[in-house]
Amino acid sequence: MKSLEGFFDKFRNRVIVEVQNRVYIAEIIKKNVGVDIEIENIGIVSGIVTLKNCNHSLKNEIYIKKEKILKDLNKKIRSTKIADIK
């Protein structure tokens, strides 16, 4: 029974880390750009953050401040190196 519990703990911990990272990304973007982004619209795959359902002006603003945002993200998120925002 313990092995089954440990198996599910691995998945639960990964989900918690994923949600926590999305919250950090939303906070840092809000700090740098001043716009709230829903965590449901944030994805992280292989160190690349993808933003869904964002208008072009917001994406341009994020692109302009991308260096600062990436620097802040990599300070805050230790589990995954964030290389780019798309």
N, CA, C and O atoms as CSV, one atom per row, in Angstrom:
chain,resi,resn,atom,element,x,y,z
A,1,MET,N,N,0.820,-1.192,0.000
A,1,MET,CA,C,0.000,0.000,0.000
A,1,MET,C,C,0.864,1.257,0.000
A,1,MET,O,O,0.493,2.270,-0.594
A,2,LYS,N,N,2.023,1.193,0.670
A,2,LYS,CA,C,2.892,2.367,0.707
A,2,LYS,C,C,3.443,2.700,-0.672
A,2,LYS,O,O,3.603,3.874,-1.006
A,3,SER,N,N,3.732,1.685,-1.476
A,3,SER,CA,C,4.274,1.968,-2.805
A,3,SER,C,C,3.245,2.680,-3.674
A,3,SER,O,O,3.607,3.540,-4.477
A,4,LEU,N,N,1.984,2.338,-3.528
A,4,LEU,CA,C,0.924,3.006,-4.281
A,4,LEU,C,C,0.776,4.450,-3.812
A,4,LEU,O,O,0.589,5.354,-4.626
A,5,GLU,N,N,0.859,4.661,-2.520
A,5,GLU,CA,C,0.767,6.010,-1.980
A,5,GLU,C,C,1.939,6.865,-2.462
A,5,GLU,O,O,1.754,8.027,-2.826
A,6,GLY,N,N,3.135,6.295,-2.463
A,6,GLY,CA,C,4.309,7.003,-2.957
A,6,GLY,C,C,4.203,7.343,-4.430
A,6,GLY,O,O,4.657,8.398,-4.872
A,7,PHE,N,N,3.600,6.443,-5.180
A,7,PHE,CA,C,3.390,6.661,-6.609
A,7,PHE,C,C,2.512,7.897,-6.844
A,7,PHE,O,O,2.834,8.737,-7.684
A,8,PHE,N,N,1.419,8.005,-6.110
A,8,PHE,CA,C,0.531,9.140,-6.268
A,8,PHE,C,C,1.121,10.420,-5.695
A,8,PHE,O,O,0.810,11.508,-6.179
A,9,ASP,N,N,1.965,10.313,-4.676
A,9,ASP,CA,C,2.634,11.492,-4.128
A,9,ASP,C,C,3.523,12.162,-5.167
A,9,ASP,O,O,3.621,13.389,-5.194
A,10,LYS,N,N,4.170,11.379,-6.019
A,10,LYS,CA,C,5.018,11.946,-7.067
A,10,LYS,C,C,4.198,12.843,-7.984
A,10,LYS,O,O,4.622,13.950,-8.315
A,11,PHE,N,N,3.030,12.371,-8.393
A,11,PHE,CA,C,2.182,13.160,-9.282
A,11,PHE,C,C,1.628,14.393,-8.583
A,11,PHE,O,O,1.569,15.474,-9.169
A,12,ARG,N,N,1.229,14.231,-7.346
A,12,ARG,CA,C,0.684,15.359,-6.598
A,12,ARG,C,C,1.737,16.443,-6.434
A,12,ARG,O,O,1.436,17.627,-6.584
A,13,ASN,N,N,2.971,16.053,-6.126
A,13,ASN,CA,C,4.044,17.021,-5.953
A,13,ASN,C,C,4.356,17.745,-7.259
A,13,ASN,O,O,4.627,18.946,-7.250
A,14,ARG,N,N,4.321,17.034,-8.372
A,14,ARG,CA,C,4.574,17.668,-9.669
A,14,ARG,C,C,3.494,18.684,-10.004
A,14,ARG,O,O,3.788,19.755,-10.536
A,15,VAL,N,N,2.267,18.359,-9.699
A,15,VAL,CA,C,1.159,19.276,-9.974
A,15,VAL,C,C,1.292,20.517,-9.103
A,15,VAL,O,O,1.078,21.632,-9.580
A,16,ILE,N,N,1.637,20.341,-7.854
A,16,ILE,CA,C,1.800,21.483,-6.942
A,16,ILE,C,C,2.913,22.400,-7.440
A,16,ILE,O,O,2.751,23.620,-7.441
A,17,VAL,N,N,4.028,21.835,-7.859
A,17,VAL,CA,C,5.145,22.633,-8.373
A,17,VAL,C,C,4.738,23.357,-9.650
A,17,VAL,O,O,5.081,24.525,-9.834
A,18,GLU,N,N,4.016,22.682,-10.530
A,18,GLU,CA,C,3.558,23.290,-11.785
A,18,GLU,C,C,2.653,24.489,-11.517
A,18,GLU,O,O,2.834,25.546,-12.122
A,19,VAL,N,N,1.697,24.340,-10.631
A,19,VAL,CA,C,0.779,25.435,-10.310
A,19,VAL,C,C,1.537,26.571,-9.632
A,19,VAL,O,O,1.295,27.741,-9.930
A,20,GLN,N,N,2.436,26.245,-8.741
A,20,GLN,CA,C,3.223,27.263,-8.050
A,20,GLN,C,C,4.073,28.056,-9.057
A,20,GLN,O,O,4.174,29.278,-8.949
A,21,ASN,N,N,4.675,27.376,-10.022
A,21,ASN,CA,C,5.465,28.058,-11.041
A,21,ASN,C,C,4.602,28.987,-11.890
A,21,ASN,O,O,5.033,30.087,-12.238
A,22,ARG,N,N,3.397,28.556,-12.221
A,22,ARG,CA,C,2.491,29.414,-12.986
A,22,ARG,C,C,2.101,30.658,-12.197
A,22,ARG,O,O,1.987,31.746,-12.762
A,23,VAL,N,N,1.898,30.498,-10.900
A,23,VAL,CA,C,1.577,31.649,-10.043
A,23,VAL,C,C,2.759,32.616,-10.021
A,23,VAL,O,O,2.565,33.828,-10.118
A,24,TYR,N,N,3.974,32.097,-9.897
A,24,TYR,CA,C,5.168,32.945,-9.917
A,24,TYR,C,C,5.274,33.712,-11.231
A,24,TYR,O,O,5.587,34.903,-11.232
A,25,ILE,N,N,5.016,33.037,-12.345
A,25,ILE,CA,C,5.089,33.685,-13.657
A,25,ILE,C,C,4.064,34.807,-13.744
A,25,ILE,O,O,4.384,35.903,-14.205
A,26,ALA,N,N,2.850,34.548,-13.312
A,26,ALA,CA,C,1.798,35.573,-13.344
A,26,ALA,C,C,2.182,36.773,-12.474
A,26,ALA,O,O,1.969,37.919,-12.871
A,27,GLU,N,N,2.747,36.514,-11.291
A,27,GLU,CA,C,3.155,37.593,-10.383
A,27,GLU,C,C,4.263,38.442,-10.997
A,27,GLU,O,O,4.225,39.670,-10.915
A,28,ILE,N,N,5.242,37.795,-11.606
A,28,ILE,CA,C,6.380,38.522,-12.165
A,28,ILE,C,C,5.964,39.325,-13.390
A,28,ILE,O,O,6.438,40.444,-13.589
A,29,ILE,N,N,5.086,38.767,-14.208
A,29,ILE,CA,C,4.591,39.527,-15.355
A,29,ILE,C,C,3.777,40.726,-14.886
A,29,ILE,O,O,3.881,41.809,-15.462
A,30,LYS,N,N,2.973,40.542,-13.852
A,30,LYS,CA,C,2.192,41.660,-13.314
A,30,LYS,C,C,3.114,42.741,-12.754
A,30,LYS,O,O,2.864,43.933,-12.935
A,31,LYS,N,N,4.178,42.321,-12.076
A,31,LYS,CA,C,5.122,43.280,-11.510
A,31,LYS,C,C,5.823,44.086,-12.601
A,31,LYS,O,O,6.013,45.292,-12.448
A,32,ASN,N,N,6.203,43.444,-13.685
A,32,ASN,CA,C,6.973,44.108,-14.739
A,32,ASN,C,C,6.110,44.813,-15.783
A,32,ASN,O,O,6.510,45.845,-16.321
A,33,VAL,N,N,4.933,44.266,-16.074
A,33,VAL,CA,C,4.097,44.813,-17.142
A,33,VAL,C,C,2.860,45.506,-16.581
A,33,VAL,O,O,2.355,46.451,-17.187
A,34,GLY,N,N,2.368,45.050,-15.436
A,34,GLY,CA,C,1.203,45.664,-14.825
A,34,GLY,C,C,-0.125,45.078,-15.264
A,34,GLY,O,O,-1.167,45.715,-15.116
A,35,VAL,N,N,-0.093,43.857,-15.807
A,35,VAL,CA,C,-1.319,43.219,-16.294
A,35,VAL,C,C,-1.458,41.848,-15.651
A,35,VAL,O,O,-0.495,41.087,-15.558
A,36,ASP,N,N,-2.680,41.549,-15.208
A,36,ASP,CA,C,-2.957,40.226,-14.651
A,36,ASP,C,C,-3.145,39.214,-15.774
A,36,ASP,O,O,-3.823,39.489,-16.764
A,37,ILE,N,N,-2.539,38.047,-15.612
A,37,ILE,CA,C,-2.737,36.940,-16.540
A,37,ILE,C,C,-3.242,35.759,-15.716
A,37,ILE,O,O,-2.666,35.424,-14.681
A,38,GLU,N,N,-4.310,35.137,-16.177
A,38,GLU,CA,C,-4.851,33.960,-15.506
A,38,GLU,C,C,-3.835,32.824,-15.583
A,38,GLU,O,O,-3.193,32.640,-16.617
A,39,ILE,N,N,-3.684,32.063,-14.504
A,39,ILE,CA,C,-2.704,30.967,-14.524
A,39,ILE,C,C,-3.117,29.859,-15.487
A,39,ILE,O,O,-2.282,29.058,-15.906
A,40,GLU,N,N,-4.400,29.807,-15.841
A,40,GLU,CA,C,-4.859,28.817,-16.817
A,40,GLU,C,C,-4.319,29.126,-18.213
A,40,GLU,O,O,-4.265,28.240,-19.065
A,41,ASN,N,N,-3.921,30.371,-18.451
A,41,ASN,CA,C,-3.412,30.795,-19.749
A,41,ASN,C,C,-1.894,30.737,-19.836
A,41,ASN,O,O,-1.306,31.235,-20.797
A,42,ILE,N,N,-1.267,30.141,-18.851
A,42,ILE,CA,C,0.194,30.027,-18.814
A,42,ILE,C,C,0.572,28.557,-18.925
A,42,ILE,O,O,0.029,27.708,-18.218
A,43,GLY,N,N,1.497,28.270,-19.811
A,43,GLY,CA,C,2.006,26.917,-19.965
A,43,GLY,C,C,3.527,26.919,-19.915
A,43,GLY,O,O,4.165,27.888,-20.327
A,44,ILE,N,N,4.105,25.839,-19.412
A,44,ILE,CA,C,5.561,25.706,-19.357
A,44,ILE,C,C,5.917,24.353,-19.959
A,44,ILE,O,O,5.521,23.307,-19.444
A,45,VAL,N,N,6.674,24.388,-21.060
A,45,VAL,CA,C,7.118,23.156,-21.698
A,45,VAL,C,C,8.596,23.315,-22.041
A,45,VAL,O,O,8.970,24.213,-22.795
A,46,SER,N,N,9.415,22.459,-21.496
A,46,SER,CA,C,10.855,22.441,-21.787
A,46,SER,C,C,11.503,23.810,-21.581
A,46,SER,O,O,12.339,24.229,-22.382
A,47,GLY,N,N,11.126,24.494,-20.525
A,47,GLY,CA,C,11.739,25.778,-20.203
A,47,GLY,C,C,11.232,26.952,-21.019
A,47,GLY,O,O,11.799,28.043,-20.948
A,48,ILE,N,N,10.182,26.750,-21.789
A,48,ILE,CA,C,9.589,27.823,-22.585
A,48,ILE,C,C,8.189,28.110,-22.056
A,48,ILE,O,O,7.337,27.224,-21.992
A,49,VAL,N,N,7.974,29.354,-21.682
A,49,VAL,CA,C,6.675,29.785,-21.178
A,49,VAL,C,C,5.825,30.208,-22.369
A,49,VAL,O,O,6.252,31.024,-23.186
A,50,THR,N,N,4.631,29.654,-22.464
A,50,THR,CA,C,3.701,30.051,-23.515
A,50,THR,C,C,2.498,30.739,-22.880
A,50,THR,O,O,1.965,30.291,-21.865
A,51,LEU,N,N,2.091,31.823,-23.496
A,51,LEU,CA,C,0.940,32.579,-23.022
A,51,LEU,C,C,-0.186,32.428,-24.028
A,51,LEU,O,O,-0.022,32.730,-25.210
A,52,LYS,N,N,-1.318,31.962,-23.556
A,52,LYS,CA,C,-2.484,31.771,-24.412
A,52,LYS,C,C,-3.500,32.874,-24.135
A,52,LYS,O,O,-3.542,33.438,-23.042
A,53,ASN,N,N,-4.308,33.168,-25.131
A,53,ASN,CA,C,-5.407,34.137,-25.003
A,53,ASN,C,C,-4.937,35.519,-24.568
A,53,ASN,O,O,-5.630,36.207,-23.819
A,54,CYS,N,N,-3.760,35.923,-25.039
A,54,CYS,CA,C,-3.250,37.261,-24.753
A,54,CYS,C,C,-3.276,38.069,-26.041
A,54,CYS,O,O,-2.991,37.544,-27.117
A,55,ASN,N,N,-3.617,39.341,-25.930
A,55,ASN,CA,C,-3.637,40.177,-27.124
A,55,ASN,C,C,-2.211,40.547,-27.548
A,55,ASN,O,O,-1.262,40.387,-26.780
A,56,HIS,N,N,-2.081,41.028,-28.749
A,56,HIS,CA,C,-0.760,41.304,-29.315
A,56,HIS,C,C,-0.037,42.435,-28.590
A,56,HIS,O,O,1.185,42.396,-28.450
A,57,SER,N,N,-0.765,43.427,-28.136
A,57,SER,CA,C,-0.112,44.531,-27.439
A,57,SER,C,C,0.506,44.056,-26.122
A,57,SER,O,O,1.586,44.512,-25.746
A,58,LEU,N,N,-0.171,43.147,-25.425
A,58,LEU,CA,C,0.386,42.590,-24.195
A,58,LEU,C,C,1.630,41.760,-24.499
A,58,LEU,O,O,2.637,41.869,-23.798
A,59,LYS,N,N,1.565,40.938,-25.534
A,59,LYS,CA,C,2.731,40.139,-25.903
A,59,LYS,C,C,3.904,41.025,-26.318
A,59,LYS,O,O,5.054,40.705,-26.018
A,60,ASN,N,N,3.626,42.140,-27.009
A,60,ASN,CA,C,4.692,43.070,-27.373
A,60,ASN,C,C,5.318,43.710,-26.143
A,60,ASN,O,O,6.537,43.869,-26.073
A,61,GLU,N,N,4.501,44.071,-25.189
A,61,GLU,CA,C,4.997,44.659,-23.937
A,61,GLU,C,C,5.884,43.659,-23.191
A,61,GLU,O,O,6.935,44.021,-22.662
A,62,ILE,N,N,5.450,42.406,-23.155
A,62,ILE,CA,C,6.244,41.357,-22.504
A,62,ILE,C,C,7.541,41.142,-23.263
A,62,ILE,O,O,8.590,40.952,-22.648
A,63,TYR,N,N,7.489,41.168,-24.590
A,63,TYR,CA,C,8.685,40.981,-25.398
A,63,TYR,C,C,9.705,42.099,-25.149
A,63,TYR,O,O,10.908,41.845,-25.091
A,64,ILE,N,N,9.217,43.331,-25.005
A,64,ILE,CA,C,10.101,44.464,-24.740
A,64,ILE,C,C,10.821,44.284,-23.402
A,64,ILE,O,O,12.000,44.616,-23.283
A,65,LYS,N,N,10.128,43.768,-22.414
A,65,LYS,CA,C,10.690,43.600,-21.071
A,65,LYS,C,C,11.113,42.164,-20.796
A,65,LYS,O,O,11.255,41.767,-19.639
A,66,LYS,N,N,11.315,41.385,-21.855
A,66,LYS,CA,C,11.580,39.949,-21.710
A,66,LYS,C,C,12.851,39.653,-20.908
A,66,LYS,O,O,12.855,38.743,-20.080
A,67,GLU,N,N,13.913,40.397,-21.138
A,67,GLU,CA,C,15.177,40.147,-20.430
A,67,GLU,C,C,14.979,40.251,-18.917
A,67,GLU,O,O,15.426,39.380,-18.170
A,68,LYS,N,N,14.317,41.305,-18.470
A,68,LYS,CA,C,14.072,41.512,-17.036
A,68,LYS,C,C,13.138,40.438,-16.483
A,68,LYS,O,O,13.354,39.924,-15.386
A,69,ILE,N,N,12.111,40.107,-17.242
A,69,ILE,CA,C,11.163,39.084,-16.795
A,69,ILE,C,C,11.857,37.731,-16.664
A,69,ILE,O,O,11.662,37.030,-15.671
A,70,LEU,N,N,12.663,37.360,-17.656
A,70,LEU,CA,C,13.375,36.078,-17.596
A,70,LEU,C,C,14.352,36.045,-16.425
A,70,LEU,O,O,14.484,35.020,-15.755
A,71,LYS,N,N,15.026,37.142,-16.180
A,71,LYS,CA,C,15.958,37.217,-15.055
A,71,LYS,C,C,15.217,37.005,-13.730
A,71,LYS,O,O,15.661,36.238,-12.875
A,72,ASP,N,N,14.085,37.694,-13.573
A,72,ASP,CA,C,13.278,37.547,-12.353
A,72,ASP,C,C,12.722,36.134,-12.215
A,72,ASP,O,O,12.695,35.577,-11.118
A,73,LEU,N,N,12.276,35.552,-13.340
A,73,LEU,CA,C,11.723,34.193,-13.293
A,73,LEU,C,C,12.775,33.183,-12.864
A,73,LEU,O,O,12.496,32.313,-12.039
A,74,ASN,N,N,13.969,33.287,-13.407
A,74,ASN,CA,C,15.003,32.314,-13.074
A,74,ASN,C,C,15.526,32.481,-11.655
A,74,ASN,O,O,16.065,31.533,-11.083
A,75,LYS,N,N,15.373,33.678,-11.072
A,75,LYS,CA,C,15.698,33.850,-9.655
A,75,LYS,C,C,14.652,33.168,-8.781
A,75,LYS,O,O,14.981,32.550,-7.769
A,76,LYS,N,N,13.383,33.286,-9.185
A,76,LYS,CA,C,12.269,32.787,-8.372
A,76,LYS,C,C,12.032,31.287,-8.552
A,76,LYS,O,O,11.774,30.577,-7.580
A,77,ILE,N,N,12.120,30.804,-9.802
A,77,ILE,CA,C,11.829,29.399,-10.088
A,77,ILE,C,C,13.141,28.644,-10.177
A,77,ILE,O,O,13.917,28.845,-11.110
A,78,ARG,N,N,13.384,27.793,-9.226
A,78,ARG,CA,C,14.638,27.031,-9.176
A,78,ARG,C,C,14.519,25.671,-9.849
A,78,ARG,O,O,15.526,25.104,-10.276
A,79,SER,N,N,13.312,25.142,-9.949
A,79,SER,CA,C,13.143,23.774,-10.451
A,79,SER,C,C,13.309,23.664,-11.955
A,79,SER,O,O,13.684,22.603,-12.453
A,80,THR,N,N,13.039,24.739,-12.695
A,80,THR,CA,C,13.111,24.724,-14.153
A,80,THR,C,C,13.773,26.005,-14.628
A,80,THR,O,O,13.417,27.092,-14.173
A,81,LYS,N,N,14.733,25.889,-15.538
A,81,LYS,CA,C,15.336,27.086,-16.126
A,81,LYS,C,C,14.422,27.573,-17.233
A,81,LYS,O,O,14.125,26.839,-18.176
A,82,ILE,N,N,13.983,28.800,-17.115
A,82,ILE,CA,C,13.119,29.402,-18.121
A,82,ILE,C,C,14.003,30.079,-19.155
A,82,ILE,O,O,14.766,30.987,-18.826
A,83,ALA,N,N,13.903,29.640,-20.401
A,83,ALA,CA,C,14.759,30.143,-21.468
A,83,ALA,C,C,14.074,31.183,-22.353
A,83,ALA,O,O,14.744,32.051,-22.913
A,84,ASP,N,N,12.751,31.110,-22.486
A,84,ASP,CA,C,12.071,32.011,-23.413
A,84,ASP,C,C,10.603,32.151,-23.024
A,84,ASP,O,O,10.046,31.339,-22.286
A,85,ILE,N,N,10.001,33.217,-23.551
A,85,ILE,CA,C,8.570,33.461,-23.377
A,85,ILE,C,C,7.981,33.660,-24.754
A,85,ILE,O,O,8.468,34.478,-25.533
A,86,LYS,N,N,6.938,32.916,-25.054
A,86,LYS,CA,C,6.288,33.045,-26.363
A,86,LYS,C,C,4.811,33.262,-26.186
A,86,LYS,O,O,4.084,33.395,-27.170
